[in-house]
Protein backbone atom coordinates (compact mmCIF):
# COMPACT_ATOMS: atom_id res chain seq x y z
CA UNK A 1 0.00 0.00 0.00
CA UNK A 2 1.44 3.41 -0.93
CA UNK A 3 1.01 6.76 0.77
CA UNK A 4 -1.10 9.28 -1.05
CA UNK A 5 0.46 12.61 -2.00
CA UNK A 6 -1.86 14.30 0.49
CA UNK A 7 -0.20 12.47 3.38
CA UNK A 8 3.21 13.74 2.25
CA UNK A 9 2.17 17.37 1.74
CA UNK A 10 4.25 19.86 3.67
CA UNK A 11 2.44 22.55 5.63
CA UNK A 12 2.30 25.82 3.67
CA UNK A 13 2.94 29.27 5.11
CA UNK A 14 2.16 32.25 2.86
CA UNK A 15 3.60 35.76 3.12
CA UNK A 16 0.90 38.24 2.06
CA UNK A 17 0.57 42.02 2.16
CA UNK A 18 0.62 45.23 0.17
CA UNK A 19 3.35 45.80 -2.41
CA UNK A 20 6.62 47.10 -0.98
CA UNK A 21 6.07 46.11 2.67
CA UNK A 22 9.06 43.76 2.81
CA UNK A 23 7.53 40.37 2.00
CA UNK A 24 10.39 39.29 -0.25
CA UNK A 25 12.98 40.76 2.13
CA UNK A 26 11.37 38.72 4.91
CA UNK A 27 11.31 35.66 2.61
CA UNK A 28 15.04 36.15 1.94
CA UNK A 29 15.79 36.50 5.69
CA UNK A 30 13.88 33.32 6.51
CA UNK A 31 15.21 31.22 3.63
CA UNK A 32 18.73 32.57 3.20
CA UNK A 33 17.92 33.12 -0.47
CA UNK A 34 18.47 36.29 -2.45
CA UNK A 35 15.30 36.85 -4.44
CA UNK A 36 14.89 40.11 -6.33
CA UNK A 37 13.76 42.97 -4.11
CA UNK A 38 12.78 46.41 -5.35
CA UNK A 39 11.57 49.65 -3.85
CA UNK A 40 8.48 49.73 -6.03
CA UNK A 41 5.32 47.65 -6.45
CA UNK A 42 5.21 44.71 -8.83
CA UNK A 43 8.66 43.21 -8.19
CA UNK A 44 7.14 39.89 -7.10
CA UNK A 45 4.68 39.14 -9.89
CA UNK A 46 4.26 35.42 -9.34
CA UNK A 47 4.09 33.07 -6.42
CA UNK A 48 7.49 31.71 -5.39
CA UNK A 49 8.38 29.30 -2.62
CA UNK A 50 11.11 27.51 -0.72
CA UNK A 51 11.22 24.61 1.72
CA UNK A 52 12.31 25.54 5.25
CA UNK A 53 13.31 23.45 8.24
CA UNK A 54 12.74 24.78 11.75
CA UNK A 55 15.39 24.37 14.46
CA UNK A 56 13.19 21.53 15.78
CA UNK A 57 13.40 19.66 12.47
CA UNK A 58 9.91 20.42 11.12
CA UNK A 59 9.66 21.28 7.43
CA UNK A 60 7.23 23.60 5.70
CA UNK A 61 6.85 25.43 2.40
CA UNK A 62 7.18 29.22 2.61
CA UNK A 63 5.32 31.02 -0.17
CA UNK A 64 6.12 34.62 -1.18
CA UNK A 65 2.98 36.10 -2.74
CA UNK A 66 2.75 39.15 -4.99
CA UNK A 67 1.69 42.36 -3.29
CA UNK A 68 -2.04 43.01 -3.10
CA UNK A 69 -4.14 45.87 -1.80
CA UNK A 70 -7.29 43.77 -1.69
CA UNK A 71 -8.63 40.25 -2.13
CA UNK A 72 -11.00 41.72 -4.74
CA UNK A 73 -8.41 41.58 -7.53
CA UNK A 74 -7.77 44.53 -9.84
CA UNK A 75 -4.54 43.14 -11.29
CA UNK A 76 -2.97 39.80 -12.20
CA UNK A 77 -0.79 40.05 -9.05
CA UNK A 78 -3.82 40.43 -6.80
CA UNK A 79 -5.54 37.55 -8.60
CA UNK A 80 -2.61 35.21 -7.84
CA UNK A 81 -2.62 36.29 -4.19
CA UNK A 82 -6.37 35.85 -3.82
CA UNK A 83 -6.38 32.47 -5.57
CA UNK A 84 -3.52 31.10 -3.43
CA UNK A 85 -5.16 32.28 -0.20
CA UNK A 86 -8.54 30.83 -1.17
CA UNK A 87 -7.11 27.51 -2.40
CA UNK A 88 -8.04 28.23 -6.04
CA UNK A 89 -4.50 28.36 -7.47
CA UNK A 90 -3.63 25.50 -9.83
CA UNK A 91 -5.39 22.94 -7.65
CA UNK A 92 -3.27 23.67 -4.58
CA UNK A 93 -4.96 23.82 -1.19
CA UNK A 94 -5.05 27.09 0.74
CA UNK A 95 -2.04 27.72 2.99
CA UNK A 96 -2.07 26.39 6.53
CA UNK A 97 -0.96 29.77 7.88
CA UNK A 98 -0.72 33.31 6.51
CA UNK A 99 1.89 35.77 7.73
CA UNK A 100 0.30 39.09 6.84
CA UNK A 101 3.15 41.58 6.51
CA UNK A 102 2.12 45.16 7.29
CA UNK A 103 4.11 48.40 7.28
CA UNK A 104 4.11 49.70 10.85
CA UNK A 105 4.60 53.26 9.62
CA UNK A 106 1.22 53.20 7.82
CA UNK A 107 -0.66 50.58 9.82
CA UNK A 108 -4.15 51.98 9.27
CA UNK A 109 -3.79 51.78 5.49
CA UNK A 110 -2.68 48.14 5.70
CA UNK A 111 -5.33 46.91 8.10
CA UNK A 112 -8.06 46.72 5.42
CA UNK A 113 -6.12 44.02 3.57
CA UNK A 114 -5.17 42.30 6.83
CA UNK A 115 -8.84 42.16 7.86
CA UNK A 116 -9.75 40.63 4.48
CA UNK A 117 -7.10 37.94 5.02
CA UNK A 118 -8.40 37.31 8.55
CA UNK A 119 -11.94 36.99 7.13
CA UNK A 120 -10.81 34.03 4.98
CA UNK A 121 -10.80 31.97 8.17
CA UNK A 122 -7.17 30.94 7.69
CA UNK A 123 -4.84 31.12 10.69
CA UNK A 124 -3.05 34.49 10.52
CA UNK A 125 -0.03 36.06 12.19
CA UNK A 126 0.59 39.78 11.68
CA UNK A 127 4.23 40.67 10.96
CA UNK A 128 4.49 44.32 11.94
CA UNK A 129 7.42 45.19 9.68
CA UNK A 130 9.44 48.39 9.35
CA UNK A 131 8.93 49.30 13.00
CA UNK A 132 12.16 51.30 12.81
CA UNK A 133 10.57 53.64 10.23
CA UNK A 134 7.48 54.03 12.39
CA UNK A 135 9.55 54.83 15.47
CA UNK A 136 11.66 57.33 13.50
CA UNK A 137 8.46 59.32 12.89
CA UNK A 138 7.47 59.12 16.56
CA UNK A 139 4.82 56.45 16.02
CA UNK A 140 4.63 53.81 18.75
CA UNK A 141 2.36 50.80 18.25
CA UNK A 142 1.29 48.75 21.23
CA UNK A 143 1.57 45.20 19.87
CA UNK A 144 -0.31 43.69 22.79
CA UNK A 145 -3.34 45.96 22.29
CA UNK A 146 -3.31 45.31 18.53
CA UNK A 147 -3.04 41.55 19.12
CA UNK A 148 -5.95 41.69 21.58
CA UNK A 149 -8.10 43.73 19.16
CA UNK A 150 -7.39 41.38 16.25
CA UNK A 151 -7.37 38.26 18.45
CA UNK A 152 -4.21 36.93 16.83
CA UNK A 153 -0.44 37.11 17.22
CA UNK A 154 1.33 40.33 16.22
CA UNK A 155 5.11 40.10 15.83
CA UNK A 156 7.24 43.23 15.41
CA UNK A 157 10.15 42.85 13.00
CA UNK A 158 12.57 44.57 10.65
CA UNK A 159 13.05 42.34 7.64
CA UNK A 160 16.04 44.33 6.38
CA UNK A 161 18.08 43.64 9.53
CA UNK A 162 16.54 40.36 10.65
CA UNK A 163 15.38 41.83 13.98
CA UNK A 164 12.31 39.96 15.28
CA UNK A 165 12.57 37.20 12.66
CA UNK A 166 13.24 34.48 15.25
CA UNK A 167 9.82 35.16 16.84
CA UNK A 168 8.13 34.47 13.53
N, C-alpha and C positions, 0 to 999 in steps of 0.2 A: 504494500500500500504506500502511495507517495503522498507527500505533503502538498497541499494546494498552495498556490502563490499567495493567497490571502494570509495563510499562516506565517509566511516568511516576510510579509510586508513590514518595513521599518516604520516606526512612528514618524509623522511629518510635522515639522514646525515651520510656519510661514512668517516671513517678515513683511509687514504691510504698513503703508502710510503714504502721506503726500509725497510728491516729487521733492527731492533735495532736502530730506530730513535726516539722511545718514544711514539709510537701510543697507546700501551696498558697502559702506564703510564698516558698519556693524557686522555684516556678513564676512567681510575680509578679516576683521578682528577675531571673529569666532572660528573661522576656518583656516586662517593662516594663508589664504589665497590673496591674489592681487587683481581682483576684477576691476574693470574700468569704472572710475568714479569721476563725476563732473559736477561743476557748480551751476548746473542748469537742469531743468526738467527734461525727461526723455532719454537719459543716459541708459537706464535699464529698460529695454523695450520688450523683453521677453522674460519668461520665467527661467531662472537658473537655479541650480541646486548643488549641494555637496553633502557627503556623508560625514557625520561627526561622531566621535566617541567621547563620552563623558569621562571624568576621572574615575568613575565607578565602573567603567566598562560597558555602559549602555550605549547603543548606537541609535542614531536617528538621522533623518534627512532634513537638512535646513534648506528652505526655499526662499530665494530673494525675488520678490514680486516687483513688477513695475509700479511706479508711483501712481496713486489715484487720489482724486479729490472726493470721490463718491463711489458707491456701489451701484449707482444708476449710470452706466457707462456713456461717456461722450467721446471716447477715443478708443483706438485698439488697445492701448496700454491698460485703460480702465476695464475693458472687456476681459482681458486676460486675468487681471486681479480678481474681478468679480467671479469669473468662472472657476478659478482655482479655489477661492474661498467657499463657494457654494457646491463644490464637487462636480462641476459641469465641464471640467477641462480635460479633454481627450480621454474620458473614461476613468480618470483618477478620482479617488475619494477625496473629500474635503480634508484639510489638514487636521491633525489631532490637537494642535495648539496654534494660536496666532500671537505673535509678538507685534503689537501695534506700536510703531515707532512714531513718536510725536516730538515736535520741536518745542522745547520748554519756553523759548522766548516768544512764541506765539501760540500758546496752549489753546486759547479759546477758539482760534481758527481751525485747529486740528481736531477738536473734540467732536465735531459733527461726523467726520469720517470714523473716528474711534467708536462713537455710539452706534453707527451703522454696523460696524464689525461686531460689536457686542451683541447687537440684535440678531445676528445670524445664529446665535446659540452656541457657537464654538467657544471653547475655553480661550480666554484672552489674558495676556499680560501686557501692561502698558510700559514701554521703554521710554522714559522721559529723557530724551537725548538733548544735547547741546545746552545742558544746565549752566555751563560756564558762560555762554552768551547771555542767557537770561540773567544770571547774577551780575554780569558786567553792566547791565542796564538797570540794576537795582531791584529786579524782580525776584522774589523769593516764593517758591511753591512749596506748600506743606504737603509732602507725599502722603503722609498718613491720612490727612483729611480727604485728599483726592481719592485715595484707595478706598476709604470708607464710603464716600459718595458713589463711587463706581462699583463698589463691592467686588473688587478684584485687585490683584497685586500691581503696584506701581514701583518700578525700579528706575532710579536716577542713574544716568550714564553719560559718558562722553566717548562716542565711538572713535573719534580721531586719536584719543590718547589711550583708550582701553580702560579708563576709569569706570568702575561699576559693572564691567562685563562679567566678572566672576559671579555676581549675584544673579545674572540672567541664566 
